[in-house]
Amino acid sequence: MGTSLLVCIFILFLLAIGLRPKKVDKGTFLTLPIIGGVELLLNFNASELSASIVIIDTVVVVVFGYLAGSFLGRFKKVDEKEDSYYIRSTIMFISMWIAFFISRYFVLMLISNVTDMKVPAAAKGWLTWCYLFVFFLLRNITIARRYPQVKELVFQKKSNV
């Protein structure tokens, strides 16, 4: 219980940091999806997919990640200051992200109780990374679609002057 509480406090701390404007650059768009993808690949174990509850949870994780990323990407705030763009979270973004994250575990518990199957503990790690990878990837795509000028600024080619 103590470890879970510390993890929750750490996640809330990271989300609160997101309320401060942060300059948009390639790292803003690429870092978290790359970390999520690498961790997913490092922790993934195909033999765990033989359990039908893991397959069900994988589908739930991907759906929740897709919905959360594409929906919550709309709640990120982008401001322009002095030819630069700054991105920050809003209170609505943080509230909805927590709700999505908690509801993912609620759905998993519901499925586990209805089917009497439990997800192996080892699978929970890569499933969480799968959720985070899909979430951050879709969130960034949504932001890039909403703010094409940010995408152009971040991915513009440097000119040799």
N, C-alpha and C positions, 0 to 999 in steps of 0.2 A: 504493500500500500504506500509506503514511504517513497519508493522509487517512482511509482506512478504519479504521485503528487509533485515530485520534483520535475518530472518530464512535462507535466501540465503547466507548471509555473514557468519552465524554460520556454515552452511553446508560446505561452501568453506574452512573455517578455519579448520574444522575437517578433510577434505580431505587433506589439506596442511600438517597437522600434520602427516598424513599417509606417507608422503615422507621420514620421518625419520625412520630408521630401528628400529623395535621393536622385542624383543626376543619372539620367538614362544613358547607358552605353551598351556595348555588346555584352558585357558581363551581366547586365541587368536581364537581358533576354536569354542568354545562353547558359549561365552558370548552374542554376537550379535544375533545369531539365537534364543537363549533362550529368550532374551529380546523381540525380534520381535514376537515370538510365544506366550509368556505370554500376551503381549499387544494386540495381535490379539484376543486371547481368551477373555480378559477382555472387549474389545470394540465391539466385534462381536454382531450383533443383527439379528437373523434369520428372523425376521418379515420384515426386509428391503429387503430380497431376493425376495419378492413378486413383486417388481418393475423390469420389464424386463431390464431396463437400468442398474440396479445394477448387475444383472446376467451377462450382456454383459461386464460391467466394471470389474467384478471379473475375468472373463476369460481373458480379456486383461491384467489385473494386473498379473495374474499367468503366462501368456505367456511371458510378458516383464520381470518379475522377473526371470523366467527360462533362457531366452535368455541372459539377462544381467549377471546373476550369472555364468552361464557356459562359456560364452564368455569372460567376464572380469576377471574371475579367472585366465585366461592365462596371464594376464598382471601384475599380482603381481610378485614381484621379491623376491626370497629367496636366501640368502647368508649364507655360513657356516663360522663361526669364532670360533675358540677355542672350538670345540666339541659342539657348540650351533648353532642354526639356527635363522636367523633374517629375518623378512618379512617387505616389504615396498611397497608402491604404486609407480607407475611410472606416469609420466605426461600423457602418453597415457591412463592409467587406469582412472585417474581423468577426463580427457577430455571425454572419452567414457561413464563413469558413468553419468556425467552431461547430455550428449546427450541422453542416455537411459531414464533418469529421466524426462527430458523435453519432449521427444517424447511420453512418456506415457500420459502426460497431453494433448499433441497435439491430440493424437488419441482419447482420451476421449472427447475433445471439438468437434472434427470432428463427432464422433458418436452422441453426443448430438445435434449438429446442423442438422444433416441429419434426425434423428428420432424425433426431437422436444421434447425429454425427457431430464429431468435433474436429476442428481444423488442427492438424499437427502443429505443435509449437514452432517447429523450424520453418513452416510455411508462412507464419504470420509476419516474419521479417521481410521476405521478398514481396509479400502481398502489400505491405505498407509502402515499400519502395515503388511498387507498381502504381499504387494510387497517387503517390507524390509525383512520379514521372508524368503520368497522364494529366494530372491536375496542372502542374506548372507549364507543361507544353501547351495545353489548350488555353490556359490563362494568357500566356504570352501571345499566342495566335490571335486571341480575341482583342487584346490591347493593340496589336499591330494593325488589325482590321479597323478598329475604332479610330485610331490615330495614325493614319498612313504617313504623316509628316515625321512622326517619331521613327517609324520603320526606315524611312528614307535617310534620316539623319544618322541613325545608328549603323546602317549597313552601306553608307555611301563610300565610294572609293576615294582614297586620299589622292589629291592631285599633286603632282610634282611641280612646285613653284620655285 
